[in-house]
Amino acid sequence: MEASLREWLVPAPGAPDTEVVGDAVLVTSELVTNALRHGGGMTSFDVEVTDEGCRVSVGDRSDQLPESAGPGDGGGCDGEGGGPRVGGHGWRVIRRLARSVTITPQAHGGKRVSVLISLA
């Protein structure tokens, strides 16, 4: 996946720098991981590069919206709330790196999460 995305994003002179491409790859990886771990599996995947940036859309089987883990949520690594939280940071990474995030319910059930990542 990473090699394909890098090929799409860095095809010519004047293409985005490595850090921007790395952000796009990270956001894509987090979207796919979330669909597989929390969404009951991935149902669709699309990437489109436009003048606005890179739009990545991932569909999954779950109707449940992503949850942001906030500070003090009691999410310790042992499940008892006693230690630092392990995992659960992917959605925050997506929200921080994406220029926009849209979640659309699908007619057949599940949802589609679309993000726009700036390539400038």
N, C-alpha and C positions, 0 to 999 in steps of 0.2 A: 504494500500500500504506500509506504513512504517513498519508495523509488518512483512509483507512478505519479504521485502528487508532485514530487520535485521536478519530474520531467515536464509536467503541465505548466508549472509555475516559473521555470527558469529556461525557457526555450531560446531566448534571444538577448542581444545586448540591450541594456536598459531594464532588464527584468528585476524583480525584487531581490533585495540582498538576502544573504543566508539566514540572518536572524528572523526576518519576516517570514520566510519560507518555513523555518523551524517552528514558529508560532502556529502557522497554518497546519503543519503536520501534527503538532501537539494537540490542538483543538480537535482535529479529525480523529486522532487516536482516542481522545477522551469521549467523544460522542459515540464512537463505535463500542468502546468498552462499556459505557453506561447502558447502551442498548442491549448488549449481551449479558451484563451482570444484573441489571435492574429492570430491563424492559421486556423480558421474556424472549429475547432474540431479535435480530435485525431483520426488517422486512423490506427495506429499500435503502439505497445509497446513491447520492448524486453529487457531483462536483461541477461547478460552472465558474469559469473565470470571466469577469466582466470588467468594464471600466471602473466600477465601484470597488472591486476587490474579488476575493474568492468566496463563493457561496457554497457551503457544504450542507447537505441535508441528509439526515439519517432517520429512518422510520423504525419503530419497534411495535411490539404487540401490547404494551401496557397503556392503559388510560391514565395511570398515575403520573402527576407532574413531578419533575425533579425537585428534590429538597436541598436547600442550602444549609449546610451545617454551620451554625454560628458559634461564636465563642461562648463557653459556659453551657454547652448543650448536654454535658454529662456523657459524652461519647468517648469514654476511655477505651484503651486498647484491650482491656479485659472484660469489657461490657458492664463493669461495675461503676464507671465514672471516676475511677481513681487515678488514671494516668492520662498522658497525652493521647489525643485522638490519632488513630492510624487509619489512613484512607479517608474517603469522603470529601476530598478536595477537588475532584475533577470538575464538578459543576462550577465551583468558584473560579477555577482556571479558565473554563470556557467563557464565563461571564466577563472576566477581566480582559481577555484577549480578543473577544469578538466585538465588532462594532455594533452589531445588532443580533438579537436572538428572537426567533419566533417559534412558538409551539402551536401546532395545528392538530386538532383531533381528526382522526381519519374515519371515513364513513363505515369502513369494515371493522372498526375497533382499533385501538392503539393510537399512536400519535406520531407526528413528524416534527423533529427539531431541526430548524434551519438557522444557520449562523452566517453572518457576513464578516469576513476577516479582511481588514484593510491590507493592501499590498504596497502601500506607499511608505 
